[in-house]
Amino acid sequence: MAFLADALSRIKPSATIALTQKARDLKAQGRDVISLSVGEPDFDTPDNIKNAAIEAIRRGETKYTPVAGIPQLREAVARKFKRENELDYKPSQTIVGTGGKHVIYNAFLATLNPGDEVVIPAPYWVSYPEIVALCGGTPVIVDTYIDKGFKLQAEDLERAITPKTKWVLLNSPSNPSGAAYTWDELKAVTDVLVRHPHVWVMTDDMYEHLVYGDFKFVTPAQVEPNLYERTLTINGVSKAYAMTGWRIGYAGGPETLIKAMDTVQGQQTSGTSSISQWAAVEALDGPQDHLAVFRNAFQGRRDLIVSILNQTTGITCPTPEGAFYVYPSIVPLIGKTAPSGKKIETDEDFVLELLATEGVATVHGSSFGSGPNFRVSYATSNDKLEEAGNRIQRFVNSLR
Ligand SMILES: Cc1ncc(COP(=O)(O)O)c(C=O)c1O
């Protein structure tokens, strides 16, 4: 349609939102649907955080806030980076936005010129290439491999960097693969980046607190202090504190970049919700005991779904270190035919047929830039996971 902006033709709608909506529509028609497509914890926001928001309303904290966030939250963010990541950011080196997605968007809006390249390892979170394209940049996708744990390899990164590379975007633990880098694995990547001083590092640490067993989370500027001056460390409260609807994300980085992002945000959304910001102060500064409760529940669910999927002939499911997703491969199932007569030619055919016949909603790997795989979100109860796992098995066994 001629009325619409050209920029729109460069982006795709979010496949995860589309699949979640399809599942909702089927449910509304009375179908028994189990949704494993959503990217949010099924837990409720802890009460101490809700109460901090209610108190903020009662105190009249209901006005515009400074664009980059209330001073109390920027101080809490600086304390968090020091306490959990050994990173020294002054409050003036932090910014608060309307969710992590907004912070990523503003960082690109503030820095990308036409032709600038952003290196993105695949499988990637669906929004990364689209945000880069909307901001006028060029996404450069670098494949990772299941037998390397879906982690970016130094030599592949080295090959992808050109004089036009402006950013490398890292995400550990990853949406959709759940892969998280150990210190040594991340050091191999940062060693490459040290050799390319024109390249900046954007790290999306949204799933930091969701790592399992004795895995230790690390972030690039911590592993390689030489990158501190050109790293934007992004995080948020959405996933760790079960606060997806509150819309708070934040970042720490060099002051000049933060100031540029502040300028962009000032002509755009301004400061995010005052009430959510006070809730986030409590999330970061208050008791942290629920983190272990969430983590233990997720770890049990991960082990359950990985075990069921791996008992299914044709599915190979690695055990990821973190997040609440698994990303099984379905190579042997491509080319088979479902009882409906539908031929499964792609991973998208697989997830659509699975949803139509068994009422299990997942997301196809091709929307994350790598397949044939599908993403299963295990942010749901053990009972539902078990039932969904059985339905997936039944579906796969019905393919001929
Ligand atoms: C990797 C990753 N980064 C960022 C976000 C966005 O988080 P927020 O809800 O805070 O915008 C998500 C949400 O799904 C995500 O998976």
PDBQT file of the ligand as one rigid body, heavy atoms in Angstrom, charges set to zero:
ROOT
HETATM    1  C1  LIG A 501      16.433 -11.874  24.452  1.00  0.00    +0.000 C 
HETATM    2  C2  LIG A 501      15.393 -10.885  24.831  1.00  0.00    +0.000 A 
HETATM    3  N1  LIG A 501      15.743  -9.606  24.967  1.00  0.00    +0.000 NA
HETATM    4  C3  LIG A 501      14.852  -8.666  25.287  1.00  0.00    +0.000 A 
HETATM    5  C4  LIG A 501      13.522  -8.986  25.497  1.00  0.00    +0.000 A 
HETATM    6  C5  LIG A 501      12.562  -7.881  25.794  1.00  0.00    +0.000 C 
HETATM    7  O1  LIG A 501      12.303  -7.714  27.110  1.00  0.00    +0.000 OA
HETATM    8  P1  LIG A 501      11.271  -6.610  27.581  1.00  0.00    +0.000 P 
HETATM    9  O2  LIG A 501       9.981  -7.314  27.837  1.00  0.00    +0.000 OA
HETATM   10  O3  LIG A 501      11.887  -6.071  28.848  1.00  0.00    +0.000 OA
HETATM   11  O4  LIG A 501      11.138  -5.578  26.533  1.00  0.00    +0.000 OA
HETATM   12  C6  LIG A 501      13.110 -10.300  25.356  1.00  0.00    +0.000 A 
HETATM   13  C7  LIG A 501      11.692 -10.655  25.522  1.00  0.00    +0.000 C 
HETATM   14  O5  LIG A 501      11.200 -11.659  25.052  1.00  0.00    +0.000 OA
HETATM   15  C8  LIG A 501      14.074 -11.279  25.023  1.00  0.00    +0.000 A 
HETATM   16  O6  LIG A 501      13.727 -12.564  24.880  1.00  0.00    +0.000 OA
ENDROOT
TORSDOF 0
